[in-house]
Amino acid sequence: MNIKEHWRIKLKNAVFGSIKPEIDPFDDTHFYISDGWGSSFPSMKLRKLTLETGDEVNSISIKNSVRCLYWNENQKDLFAVSDNTIFQIDRTRFTIEKKLKKGVPKYSDYINSDDKDILLMMNFSSSVLNIYNCTTETSTKKKVKSCRGISKESENSFLIFCGHYGFVMRYDLRKNKTEEVLKTEIYRNVIHKKSGKFYLQCGILEPATETKHERIEPIPKLIIYQSLEDKAPFTLELDFHFTDFLVSEDEKLIYFYEDNRVWVYSLEHKKIENHFIFEENIRILQIFDKQRKILAYPYDDVKALICWTF
């Protein structure tokens, strides 16, 4: 794995504690970051940068961290969600079209949409799915079993990944009904690909203490389902700890990463083919497989953002 520093920039605020950098799905030459912990609220923005140089090309004042983003299929509307506000943004002009506050559920970490009027939103520790109507600015609630992701199957069908209890649930928007469609092990992270496969990073439930909330602690185990009907999923148990992972677009590689380390696993050859360790102070934020880029920051200089090519 031949890794070379591509650029290094100084940000106006730190990105630590906010969303991971996200690539624009309709223009992969640009990506988005949000100002994070340690930033003054008046200064906090959603920022659009070029992937090639790291230059900031535009920004929008949010006055808070962005918790999640959703791109409408119309390629025009981008929804940015803060603690209690939804910003409907014109993606091409990068201007705020609407600022929704009325009826907005608080602290949403996951979002999806029917690409019409409805946004589905949920906090990672909540047991309630919020169905928000952007036209009427009203929200209804549906009881589910926690959330580690919301994936769209069709205009009216969504999968809710309930990692805390080891379930996948289906939500029918038209009927306003849920059903359990798969029982799994407890999992912390999930990636659902267009192929229909989904990848679960397993975890163990750590009970609450006087100083910590109940949480799912990741373990070095990944389960790969070919579909919801897969009765014999592939289980991958690793001899190293990782906190996050990425599956390549062609689903041939899995990038496991934690702190300053990256392991590249070949699904074809069923082995680790590359391993790279950055300097001790580096903390990896995101890997863009198609663009062959890794983004990270030094923990002793949290306003710096570094991009490597590989």
MARLO-275856 format. One record per residue: residue in three letters; x, y, z of N, C-alpha, C in turn. Coordinates in steps of 0.001 Angstrom, whole numbers, padded with zeros to 6 digits, always signed. Layout:
BEGIN
ALAXYZXYZXYZ ...
***
This chain:
BEGIN
MET+000862-001190+000000+000000+000000+000000+000893+001233+000000 ASN+001027+001882-001128+001902+003035-001285+001129+004308-000946 ILE+001373+004847+000236+000623+006015+000708+001510+007243+000670 LYS+000960+008341+000149+001716+009581+000010+000833+010758+000424 GLU+001394+011665+001222+000621+012849+001616+000311+013690+000380 HIS-000976+014044+000235-001445+014769-000950-001615+016262-000654 TRP-002211+016574+000479-002294+017957+000937-002511+017993+002442 ARG-002248+019175+003001-002436+019414+004430-002932+020843+004572 ILE-004056+021018+005244-004638+022352+005371-004925+022666+006833 LYS-005102+023952+007101-005503+024423+008424-006957+024860+008342 LEU-007805+024277+009175-009226+024600+009183-009508+025748+010149 LYS-010678+026367+009962-011081+027434+010872-011520+026868+012218 ASN-012087+025661+012199-012505+024968+013412-012121+023499+013290 ALA-012148+022795+014410-011860+021362+014397-013066+020591+013854 VAL-012797+019431+013243-013885+018581+012754-014163+017428+013711 PHE-013288+017226+014687-013469+016144+015642-014783+016314+016404 GLY-015558+015248+016550-016818+015298+017286-018019+015614+016426 SER-017820+015723+015118-018944+015960+014207-019046+014770+013243 ILE-019784+014937+012150-019904+013874+011161-018558+013574+010515 LYS-018404+012351+010037-017228+012032+009237-017320+012808+007922 PRO-016192+013171+007306-016246+013790+005971-017051+012906+005016 GLU-017903+013535+004224-018754+012786+003294-018589+013314+001879 ILE-018415+012416+000938-018260+012772-000465-019610+013149-001050 ASP-019619+014082-001986-020856+014425-002695-021187+013270-003644 PRO-022350+012604-003495-022657+011437-004326-022887+011773-005798 PHE-023093+013062-006102-023332+013461-007484-022144+014223-008095 ASP-021127+014467-007278-019925+015149-007754-018778+014742-006837 ASP-018098+013652-007188-017118+013098-006258-015787+013840-006255 THR-015770+015049-006791-014591+015897-006665-014685+016800-005433 HIS-015826+016747-004740-016027+017587-003563-016500+016742-002378 PHE-016200+017229-001177-016682+016564+000030-017092+017617+001051 TYR-017773+017143+002118-018342+018041+003117-017815+017688+004501 ILE-017565+018715+005298-017224+018542+006703-018071+019509+007526 SER-018186+019216+008804-018894+020111+009716-017972+020445+010879 ASP-018052+021662+011364-017270+022055+012530-017732+021256+013750 GLY-016760+020876+014597-017050+019978+015704-016772+020569+017064 TRP-016371+019703+017977-016177+020079+019380-015111+021155+019520 GLY-015346+022036+020488-014392+023105+020751-014631+024357+019934 SER-015578+024292+018986-015891+025458+018156-016943+026318+018855 SER-016855+027618+018702-017909+028491+019241-019145+028347+018353 PHE-020317+028307+018957-021547+028079+018192-021742+029079+017047 PRO-021504+030376+017258-021713+031317+016136-020833+031039+014921 SER-019682+030374+015145-018733+030162+014047-018950+028848+013297 MET-019861+028004+013773-019945+026635+013253-020690+026563+011923 LYS-020064+025866+010958-020591+025821+009597-020509+024409+009015 LEU-021314+024196+007977-021139+023065+007068-020277+023580+005930 ARG-019189+022856+005634-018217+023366+004670-018054+022387+003507 LYS-017934+022958+002311-017723+022184+001088-016296+022420+000605 LEU-015541+021326+000420-014136+021421+000035-013875+020594-001221 THR-012826+020959-001947-012421+020163-003099-011523+019024-002613 LEU-011741+017850-003147-010953+016696-002739-009523+016762-003271 GLU-009330+017406-004393-008009+017441-005017-007033+018350-004258 THR-007528+019476-003721-006626+020452-003093-006944+020736-001629 GLY-008153+020388-001169-008567+020725+000181-009079+022139+000327 ASP-009155+022872-000773-009648+024250-000704-011137+024276-000345 GLU-011504+025216+000524-012916+025418+000849-013549+026268-000248 VAL-014605+025763-000856-015248+026489-001951-016532+027182-001516 ASN-017121+026718-000394-018347+027342+000093-018630+026863+001508 SER-019473+027595+002214-019857+027190+003561-021234+027767+003883 ILE-021901+027140+004836-023222+027584+005290-023209+027629+006810 SER-023678+028730+007363-023716+028878+008816-024804+027976+009408 ILE-024395+027086+010323-025328+026183+011000-025464+026565+012471 LYS-024387+027160+013026-024328+027554+014443-024475+026348+015370 ASN-024054+025208+014860-024071+023960+015627-023361+022911+014764 SER-023104+021747+015335-022563+020656+014528-023673+020024+013693 VAL-023310+019542+012522-024233+018748+011711-024145+017304+012187 ARG-025293+016701+012464-025327+015325+012971-025463+014300+011844 CYS-026149+014680+010754-026287+013766+009610-026681+014563+008366 LEU-026403+013971+007202-026694+014584+005908-027516+013618+005058 TYR-028366+014188+004196-029097+013357+003228-029202+014102+001898 TRP-028825+013406+000816-028925+013967-000528-030160+013407-001210 ASN-031070+014299-001628-032253+013872-002367-031853+013381-003753 GLU-032598+012400-004268-032308+011851-005590-032476+012870-006717 ASN-033164+013979-006437-033317+015011-007469-032015+015764-007738 GLN-030970+015447-006960-029636+016033-007075-029587+017520-006742 LYS-030700+018054-006262-030751+019474-005912-030776+019683-004403 ASP-031604+018919-003704-031810+019160-002282-030844+018351-001424 LEU-030189+019064-000524-029329+018466+000485-029902+018847+001845 PHE-030140+017848+002690-030664+018101+004032-029545+017920+005046 ALA-029320+018955+005842-028336+018910+006925-029089+019044+008240 VAL-028855+018115+009149-029609+018062+010403-028680+018371+011568 SER-029031+019398+012347-028308+019702+013581-029121+019158+014758 ASP-028815+019601+015967-029500+019051+017146-031013+019175+017071 ASN-031501+020302+016566-032956+020514+016571-033455+021287+015352 THR-032664+021331+014285-033038+022080+013080-032676+021272+011838 ILE-033559+021346+010824-033273+020749+009520-033033+021886+008534 PHE-031894+021866+007868-031575+022855+006840-031764+022194+005474 GLN-032695+022717+004689-032859+022249+003312-032024+023161+002428 ILE-031000+022584+001810-029979+023351+001101-030048+023061-000393 ASP-029938+024110-001196-029771+023921-002635-028335+023460-002858 ARG-028177+022208-003264-026849+021610-003355-025947+022317-004357 THR-026490+022746-005484-025665+023335-006534-025245+024769-006178 ARG-026159+025552-005642-025830+026932-005269-025294+027041-003847 PHE-025483+025973-003064-025069+025901-001674-025633+027073-000869 THR-026954+027180-000948-027686+028194-000191-028833+027517+000555 ILE-029225+028107+001673-030332+027551+002460-031660+027930+001811 GLU-032446+026921+001457-033775+027137+000890-034841+027202+001985 LYS-034670+026362+003015-035627+026301+004119-034874+025978+005391 LYS-035352+026543+006490-034840+026186+007804-036031+025698+008620 LEU-036059+024419+008908-037196+023802+009580-036886+023593+011057 LYS-037723+024140+011916-037569+023986+013361-038807+023386+014012 LYS-039961+023737+013480-041223+023296+014069-041368+021778+013946 GLY-041596+021134+015073-041853+019690+015071-040650+018819+014792 VAL-039457+019409+014720-038269+018636+014367-037802+017814+015570 PRO-037616+016503+015409-037107+015683+016516-035665+016058+016843 LYS-035304+015938+018106-033961+016328+018542-032964+015186+018385 TYR-031726+015562+018105-030551+014686+018186-030616+013472+017251 SER-030962+013713+016005-031026+012615+015032-029633+012314+014481 ASP-029249+011034+014500-027951+010599+013990-028054+009917+012631 TYR-029269+009478+012267-029477+008751+011007-030677+009339+010286 ILE-030596+009365+008952-031653+009985+008158-031804+009247+006836 ASN-033046+009185+006347-033335+008715+005003-034632+009386+004560 SER-035088+009109+003353-036232+009851+002833-036915+009095+001706 ASP-038197+009421+001501-038903+008912+000314-038639+009798-000900 ASP-037810+010831-000712-037447+011801-001758-038651+012590-002248 LYS-039642+012689-001377-040796+013562-001639-040901+014544-000484 ASP-041770+014250+000477-041973+015160+001601-041453+014623+002924 ILE-041137+013330+002981-040896+012669+004251-039407+012426+004514 LEU-038989+012750+005731-037675+012383+006233-037855+011407+007391 LEU-037116+010312+007369-037091+009364+008478-035822+009613+009265 MET-035952+009849+010587-034804+010218+011389-034840+009496+012727 MET-033623+009237+013241-033552+008510+014508-032221+008754+015195 ASN-032250+008820+016514-031049+008892+017327-030532+007476+017578 PHE-029210+007327+017697-028625+005983+017803-029084+005234+019054 SER-029414+005941+020135-029802+005274+021378-031307+005272+021614 SER-032055+005810+020662-033508+005918+020826-034212+004629+020400 SER-035436+004462+020853-036279+003347+020403-037478+003878+019609 VAL-037336+005115+019100-038434+005753+018370-037942+006237+017008 LEU-038616+005806+015954-038382+006313+014594-039280+007531+014387 ASN-038678+008649+013966-039434+009872+013700-039679+010005+012206 ILE-040958+010182+011841-041341+010353+010446-041765+011811+010293 TYR-040878+012604+009682-041077+014048+009630-041549+014475+008251 ASN-042654+015245+008234-043210+015773+006992-042708+017206+006803 CYS-041890+017419+005781-041290+018738+005556-042303+019773+005084 THR-043414+019324+004530-044432+020245+004039-045298+020763+005178 THR-045769+019847+006026-046647+020247+007141-045854+020590+008401 GLU-044561+020274+008390-043681+020486+009542-044220+019806+010792 THR-044623+018547+010616-045124+017737+011721-044374+016404+011739 SER-044321+015816+012918-043597+014561+013086-044487+013536+013764 THR-044472+012300+013263-045118+011185+013937-044036+010206+014378 LYS-044381+009347+015330-043395+008458+015908-043834+007009+015757 LYS-042827+006139+015612-043079+004704+015513-042063+003978+016389 LYS-042562+003079+017230-041695+002330+018123-040891+001297+017342 VAL-039572+001320+017522-038696+000310+016932-037707-000150+018007 LYS-036604-000814+017598-035704-001431+018573-034298-000848+018511 SER-034144+000456+018560-032840+001146+018484-032417+001321+017031 CYS-031309+002012+016797-030933+002327+015412-029427+002451+015244 ARG-028917+001778+014209-027542+001952+013754-027495+002279+012264 GLY-028647+002607+011697-028698+002984+010298-030094+002815+009739 ILE-030416+003622+008720-031696+003531+008010-031379+003414+006533 SER-031851+002363+005900-031546+002115+004489-032846+002012+003694 LYS-032831+002579+002502-034029+002616+001663-034069+001430+000706 GLU-035156+000667+000756-035372-000420-000197-036163+000060-001410 SER-037173+000879-001150-038016+001445-002201-038643+002719-001652 GLU-039489+003344-002426-040099+004609-002025-040810+004509-000680 ASN-041400+003342-000383-042189+003190+000845-041634+002155+001810 SER-040492+001570+001502-039950+000508+002346-038530+000845+002785 PHE-038297+000762+004089-037002+001118+004670-036569+000055+005670 LEU-035274-000188+005739-034717-001092+006732-034148-000270+007891 ILE-034504-000664+009100-033972-000050+010303-033027-001065+010939 PHE-031771-000688+011097-030778-001603+011639-030672-001397+013154 CYS-031200-002355+013881-031334-002256+015340-030219-003053+016008 GLY-029013-002497+015984-027840-003217+016442-027856-003569+017914 HIS-028464-002719+018727-028489-002900+020180-029127-004238+020566 TYR-030140-004647+019818-030856-005890+020119-030577-006999+019110 GLY-029784-006704+018068-029477-007716+017070-030653-008030+016168 PHE-031237-006975+015585-032360-007145+014663-032169-006265+013432 VAL-032831-006655+012342-033102-005762+011225-034611-005704+011097 MET-035154-004486+011055-036601-004295+010938-036916-003611+009616 ARG-038088-003882+009101-038573-003193+007902-039716-002265+008303 TYR-039651-001046+007792-040724-000075+008039-041425+000233+006728 ASP-042758+000050+006726-043580+000375+005567-044182+001759+005788 LEU-043728+002735+004993-044167+004120+005170-045641+004289+004866 ARG-046119+003640+003804-047520+003792+003418-048458+003217+004485 LYS-048104+002048+005003-048957+001382+005992-048633+001790+007424 ASN-047497+002472+007613-047010+002846+008943-046899+001614+009847 LYS-046269+000572+009310-046107-000673+010058-044649-001126+010023 THR-044243-001824+011086-042899-002394+011144-042996-003913+011282 GLU-041945-004582+010847-041832-006027+011056-040365-006379+011216 GLU-040093-007396+012029-038738-007903+012167-038456-008841+011001 VAL-037379-008574+010263-037091-009383+009072-035831-010223+009230 LEU-035013-009942+010262-033803-010733+010455-033332-010608+011891 LYS-032963-011744+012485-032327-011760+013805-030834-011982+013605 THR-030020-011149+014236-028565-011215+014078-027911-011186+015460 GLU-026596-011185+015480-025866-010866+016696-025962-009357+016948 ILE-025607-008941+018156-025512-007512+018453-024429-006905+017568 TYR-024698-005729+017000-023711-005090+016136-023649-003593+016382 ARG-022481-003046+016093-022224-001621+016345-022364-000783+015083 ASN-021835-001281+013962-021870-000544+012698-022404-001446+011598 VAL-022981-000835+010578-023518-001593+009449-023299-000817+008160 ILE-023003-001544+007099-022962-000976+005753-023869-001819+004873 HIS-024835-001185+004242-025772-001855+003333-025465-001383+001911 LYS-025046-002299+001060-024619-001947-000285-025766-002080-001288 LYS-025596-001444-002448-026611-001504-003502-026838-002920-004010 SER-025846-003777-003853-025966-005171-004277-026972-005936-003427 GLY-027341-005366-002281-028229-006057-001349-027486-006676-000186 LYS-026161-006790-000299-025374-007329+000795-025290-006316+001938 PHE-025208-006816+003154-024910-005909+004255-023894-006535+005194 TYR-023089-005631+005752-021907-005976+006524-022107-005442+007943 LEU-022056-006342+008931-022297-005965+010315-021013-006103+011129 GLN-020593-005014+011758-019492-005077+012709-020072-005419+014075 CYS-019733-006582+014588-020342-007064+015822-019813-006313+017042 GLY-020552-006424+018132-020157-005767+019365-020746-006481+020563 ILE-020345-006032+021733-020921-006538+022970-021523-005369+023726 LEU-022592-005640+024436-023293-004590+025165-022601-004345+026494 GLU-022124-003120+026684-021498-002727+027942-022533-001976+028771 PRO-022843-002460+029978-023873-001801+030784-023450-000415+031244 ALA-024434+000387+031577-024169+001742+032061-023478+001699+033420 THR-022632+002695+033658-021990+002863+034967-022304+004274+035465 GLU-021707+004638+036570-021933+005983+037107-021387+007061+036184 THR-020409+006714+035362-019763+007711+034511-020014+007502+033014 LYS-020590+006360+032616-020781+006080+031195-022193+005563+030918 HIS-022706+005931+029743-023982+005395+029298-023787+003958+028805 GLU-024877+003215+028737-024832+001896+028113-024375+002054+026665 ARG-023528+001154+026198-022968+001330+024867-022639-000030+024256 ILE-022445-000032+022938-022008-001231+022237-020515-001098+021980 GLU-019735-001975+022579-018289-001970+022403-017943-002861+021207 PRO-017208-002338+020211-016921-003154+019023-015990-004317+019332 ILE-016192-005427+018636-015290-006563+018727-014771-006873+017319 PRO-013635-007561+017204-013033-007788+015873-013714-008904+015087 LYS-014965-008665+014766-015758-009680+014070-016718-008993+013111 LEU-016775-009482+011877-017651-008939+010845-018500-010076+010279 ILE-019795-009818+010126-020692-010807+009515-021227-010215+008220 ILE-021146-010986+007136-021573-010516+005817-022766-011344+005353 TYR-023900-010653+005163-025115-011278+004645-025243-010957+003156 GLN-025518-011986+002357-025753-011765+000932-027083-011065+000695 SER-028055-011312+001589-029386-010708+001505-030084-010959+002833 LEU-031297-010474+002961-032076-010728+004174-032453-012196+004313 GLU-032414-012921+003199-032791-014337+003208-031591-015252+003464 ASP-030410-014687+003614-029190-015477+003789-029212-016185+005154 LYS-029257-017498+005143-029299-018276+006387-027907-018718+006842 ALA-026903-018531+006005-025546-018941+006358-024562-017834+005991 PRO-024606-016704+006696-023729-015576+006360-022271-015913+006609 PHE-021405-015178+005921-019962-015352+006083-019505-014575+007314 THR-018788-015248+008212-018275-014617+009426-016763-014471+009335 LEU-016309-013272+009580-014882-012966+009521-014422-012543+010918 GLU-013575-013344+011540-013027-013022+012854-011558-012648+012690 LEU-011196-011495+013200-009872-010922+012983-009051-010948+014263 ASP-007749-010843+014114-006868-010880+015279-006391-009485+015676 PHE-007119-008461+015251-006814-007084+015643-008115-006348+015896 HIS-008025-005307+016691-009200-004509+017041-009373-003397+016027 PHE-010614-003109+015640-010900-001975+014765-012184-001301+015230 THR-012270+000005+015003-013455+000751+015441-014398+001100+014302 ASP-013913+001044+013052-014763+001371+011911-014247+000640+010685 PHE-015060+000636+009630-014648-000055+008412-015368+000545+007213 LEU-014838+000239+006031-015415+000694+004771-015325-000451+003767 VAL-016393-000636+002994-016397-001645+001941-016225-000935+000607 SER-015305-001416-000223-015052-000776-001512-016292-000837-002399 GLU-016337+000061-003368-017504+000166-004236-017781-001142-004978 ASP-016716-001848-005401-016897-003115-006122-017014-004312-005172 GLU-016966-004033-003868-017101-005055-002819-016030-006147-002904 LYS-014852-005739-003341-013724-006670-003369-012805-006494-002161 LEU-012861-005296-001551-011974-004982-000442-012764-004437+000745 ILE-012245-004706+001941-012754-004072+003152-011593-003373+003830 TYR-011783-002095+004146-010778-001325+004874-011207-001275+006348 PHE-010422-001862+007207-010645-001763+008649-009697-000697+009186 TYR-010199+000152+010088-009295+001170+010622-009628+001521+012060 GLU-008578+001955+012737-008690+002414+014125-007520+003345+014419 ASP-007835+004516+014956-006802+005505+015293-005909+005793+014084 ASN-004675+005310+014091-003716+005630+013031-003378+004418+012161 ARG-004218+003370+012206-003908+002125+011492-005007+001750+010496 VAL-004574+001187+009364-005499+000706+008326-005084-000708+007925 TRP-006064-001599+007859-005852-002945+007335-006752-003118+006109 VAL-006222-003673+005028-006989-003876+003804-007183-005379+003597 TYR-008437-005796+003642-008776-007220+003538-009361-007516+002164 SER-008848-008550+001511-009364-008971+000206-010469-010004+000403 LEU-011673-009700-000053-012771-010659+000028-012572-011806-000956 GLU-011846-011538-002030-011580-012582-003021-010582-013607-002481 HIS-009499-013106-001870-008437-014000-001391-008581-014356+000081 LYS-009554-013684+000746-009854-013942+002161-008610-013820+003052 LYS-007949-012670+002904-006783-012402+003744-006473-010904+003749 ILE-005732-010482+004765-005232-009107+004820-004114-008958+003794 GLU-004287-008005+002884-003292-007831+001821-002412-006609+002036 ASN-002880-005666+002855-002081-004479+003157-002352-004028+004574 HIS-001355-003428+005176-001489-002877+006526-000598-001645+006582 PHE-001163-000530+007059-000365+000691+007122-000580+001372+008461 ILE+000496+001875+009047+000440+002604+010313+000965+004019+010093 PHE+000106+005013+010368+000519+006409+010296+001285+006779+011575 GLU+001728+008020+011641+002372+008511+012860+001403+008391+014035 GLU+001962+008261+015234+001179+007966+016427+000073+008993+016688 ASN+000306+010263+016327-000664+011315+016642-001801+011430+015623 ILE-001818+010595+014596-002824+010692+013541-004088+009916+013926 ARG-005246+010525+013623-006526+009863+013830-007302+009888+012512 ILE-007569+008715+011974-008231+008599+010669-009706+008966+010795 LEU-010169+009822+009886-011565+010248+009844-012382+009493+008802 GLN-011805+009310+007613-012585+008757+006503-011653+008195+005443 ILE-012138+007165+004747-011436+006608+003590-012376+006685+002394 PHE-011907+007266+001301-012654+007309+000043-012000+006324-000920 ASP-012592+005159-001055-011986+004077-001843-011872+004425-003321 LYS-012970+004863-003923-012966+005150-005364-011956+006237-005710 GLN-011830+007232-004846-010934+008361-005093-009517+008094-004557 ARG-009341+006952-003859-008029+006559-003321-007468+007641-002395 LYS-008289+008047-001433-007894+009095-000500-008211+008662+000940 ILE-007351+009086+001856-007579+008919+003291-007514+010294+003935 LEU-008514+010632+004759-008530+011902+005480-008327+011644+006962 ALA-007529+012494+007601-007235+012326+009018-006829+013672+009620 TYR-006707+013682+010948-006215+014878+011640-005229+014441+012727 PRO-004305+015307+013127-003435+015008+014262-004153+015375+015562 TYR-004138+014472+016541-004880+014774+017768-004254+015924+018555 ASP-002996+016279+018259-002370+017418+018926-002477+018705+018107 ASP-003248+018647+017011-003484+019835+016185-004820+019630+015463 VAL-005917+019719+016221-007221+019258+015723-007813+020153+014625 LYS-007200+021310+014373-007677+022148+013275-006952+021847+011974 ALA-006055+020902+011995-005373+020467+010767-006148+019321+010136 LEU-006182+019291+008813-006794+018186+008070-005787+017738+007030 ILE-005515+016432+006986-004502+015888+006087-005148+014878+005143 CYS-004725+014925+003901-005214+013970+002890-004028+013191+002328 TRP-004160+011864+002298-003176+010997+001672-003802+010289+000466 THR-003015+010038-000526-003423+009183-001648-002828+007801-001451 PHE-003499+006776-002005-002968+005421-001910-003290+004639-003178 
***
